[in-house]
Amino acid sequence: MKKPRVAIIFTGGTISMTVDPRIGAAIPSLSNDEIMSLVTNIDKFAEIESIDFGKLPGPHIGPLKMMELRSLVLKTISRDDICGVIITHGTDTLEETAYLLDLSINCEKPIVVAGAMRNSSELGYDGPSNLAAAVCTAISPYSKNKGVLVVMNNTVNAAGEVTKTNTLSLDTFKSLEFGALGVVDNDRVIFHRDVINRQYIPTDGIETDVDLIKCAAGMDSKFIKYSVDTGAKGIVLEALGRGNVPPKMIEGIKYAIDNGVFVVMVSRCPTGRVLDTYGYEGGGKQLRNMGIILGGNLPGQKARIKLMLALSLTRDMEKLRRIMEQGEYYENEI
């Protein structure tokens, strides 16, 4: 029986790194073939096609590079001979790239993002294991129509739900709110639940001038005003608790909205959605009445990606609000 064909797009990250003895630190150095040579017996399950995108550490991948990667993924996944696409990626920004791809690609074939927490010079290098699990996921018919999946440490998570929770643990990627979709066990993927209310934003563009500001006790408006004055088209606020800010930030929020800057509010809490529950000064009800957009239970970094894509599609306030709040506060499609 003919084996399924999987394309692996290598972008770099820790999975491609070794320690350079001259500087005593890890840098991208492994070739695609060198990485794949460590993924033993994978040829028994699938034909692998390697595609080189670069040797970029996670922090070097920004929104424009993500969109470039998206174009390559779209081109590759559309081929009839490819059953799924895997992307290797640095873990620092992996969740942002995965979420951007999930929001902007509507495809039934599996798209899987994987990486490594340890480089190949360290004991317990996890790159080959994660790649093997990613291949098992990509070739499974049960992985279809689930959007972009993140596979690390034999755990399968939805791109829209997963986040990096620890700086060094192999099981760093977790879906804190709802838990993993499934696991890879005995060389096959087993799903325990499905993805509900996955969103698609039909755009080929991105607005990069979107800032992320985290709220803390006693903060004022200077960062918000600076963002507006330096050309931000959107601002994501990681607010306190249920969706509240210190009173001194209200002036800046009003300044942003009055100047046509879209402001989206999420919580700095790791789980739970924002809502206009509180009516005191700086409370969610006042902010909602001012024109702030609620960002559901997304973390700030993902809300920023979503706002970037949404702003490339529309600058109409009501349309933008429906895109950002769909699934949480609106049931209507775009």
URBELPE-V839259 format. One record per backbone hydrogen bond with DSSP energy under -0.5 kcal/mol. CO is the residue of the C=O (numbers start at 1). NH is the residue of the N-H. E is the energy in kcal/mol with one decimal. If there is no record, write none. Layout:
CO/NH/E
CO/NH/E
This chain:
4/6/-0.5
4/47/-2.9
5/83/-2.8
5/84/-0.7
6/49/-2.6
7/9/-0.6
7/86/-3.0
8/10/-0.7
8/51/-2.8
9/11/-0.6
9/88/-2.5
10/53/-2.7
10/54/-1.4
11/56/-3.3
13/16/-1.9
14/17/-2.0
16/29/-3.0
16/30/-2.7
17/120/-2.2
18/20/-0.5
18/27/-2.4
19/21/-0.7
20/23/-1.0
20/24/-2.3
20/25/-0.9
25/20/-2.6
27/18/-1.9
31/35/-2.0
32/36/-2.5
33/37/-1.9
35/38/-1.4
36/39/-1.2
38/40/-1.4
39/42/-1.2
41/44/-1.5
42/45/-1.7
42/46/-1.8
45/4/-0.6
47/6/-3.0
48/50/-0.5
49/8/-3.0
51/10/-2.9
51/53/-0.6
57/60/-1.9
58/61/-1.9
60/62/-0.8
62/66/-2.3
63/67/-2.0
64/68/-1.8
65/69/-2.4
66/70/-2.5
67/71/-1.9
68/72/-1.5
69/73/-2.6
70/74/-2.8
71/75/-2.1
72/76/-2.2
73/77/-3.2
74/78/-1.2
76/79/-1.4
79/82/-1.1
81/83/-0.5
83/110/-0.6
84/7/-1.9
85/112/-2.9
86/9/-3.5
87/114/-2.8
88/11/-1.0
90/93/-0.8
93/97/-2.1
94/98/-2.7
95/99/-2.0
96/100/-2.4
97/101/-2.5
98/102/-2.2
99/103/-2.5
100/104/-1.8
101/105/-1.2
103/201/-3.4
105/107/-0.7
108/145/-2.1
110/85/-2.2
111/149/-2.8
112/87/-2.8
113/151/-2.2
114/89/-1.9
119/122/-1.8
122/125/-0.9
126/130/-2.3
127/131/-2.4
128/132/-2.5
129/133/-2.2
130/134/-2.0
131/135/-2.3
132/136/-2.2
133/137/-1.8
134/138/-2.6
135/139/-2.0
137/140/-0.8
140/143/-1.5
141/144/-1.1
143/146/-0.9
147/111/-0.7
148/159/-2.4
149/113/-3.0
149/151/-0.5
150/152/-0.6
150/157/-2.5
152/155/-1.8
154/184/-2.2
155/152/-1.8
155/157/-0.5
156/181/-2.2
156/182/-1.6
157/150/-2.9
158/161/-1.7
158/162/-2.0
163/165/-0.6
163/174/-2.2
169/172/-1.1
172/165/-2.5
172/174/-0.7
174/163/-2.0
174/176/-0.9
175/179/-2.3
181/192/-3.4
181/193/-1.3
182/156/-2.7
183/185/-0.6
183/190/-3.2
185/188/-1.0
188/185/-2.8
190/183/-2.2
194/196/-0.5
200/202/-0.6
201/203/-1.9
206/208/-0.7
208/210/-2.1
209/233/-3.0
209/234/-1.3
211/236/-3.0
213/238/-3.0
216/219/-2.0
221/225/-2.7
222/226/-2.2
223/227/-2.2
224/228/-2.2
225/229/-2.8
226/230/-1.5
227/232/-2.5
228/231/-1.5
233/262/-1.8
234/211/-2.2
235/237/-0.5
235/264/-2.8
236/213/-2.8
236/238/-0.6
237/239/-1.2
237/266/-2.9
238/215/-2.9
239/268/-2.7
240/243/-2.4
240/244/-1.9
242/275/-2.4
244/240/-3.0
246/249/-2.3
247/250/-1.5
249/253/-2.1
250/254/-2.6
251/255/-2.2
252/256/-2.4
253/257/-2.5
254/258/-2.8
255/259/-1.1
256/261/-2.7
257/260/-1.7
260/262/-0.5
262/235/-2.8
262/264/-0.5
263/293/-2.9
264/237/-3.2
265/295/-2.9
266/239/-3.3
275/277/-2.2
278/285/-2.6
278/286/-0.6
280/283/-2.7
282/245/-2.6
283/287/-2.0
284/288/-2.6
285/289/-2.2
286/290/-1.5
287/291/-0.9
287/292/-2.3
288/291/-0.8
293/265/-3.3
295/298/-1.4
296/274/-1.5
299/302/-0.7
299/303/-2.4
300/304/-2.1
301/305/-1.2
302/306/-2.6
303/307/-2.6
304/308/-2.3
305/309/-1.9
306/310/-2.6
307/311/-2.7
308/207/-1.8
308/312/-0.9
309/313/-0.6
310/313/-1.1
310/314/-2.1
316/320/-3.0
317/321/-2.6
318/322/-2.0
319/323/-1.9
320/324/-2.6
321/325/-2.4
322/326/-0.9
325/328/-1.7
325/329/-3.3
325/330/-1.3
330/327/-3.1
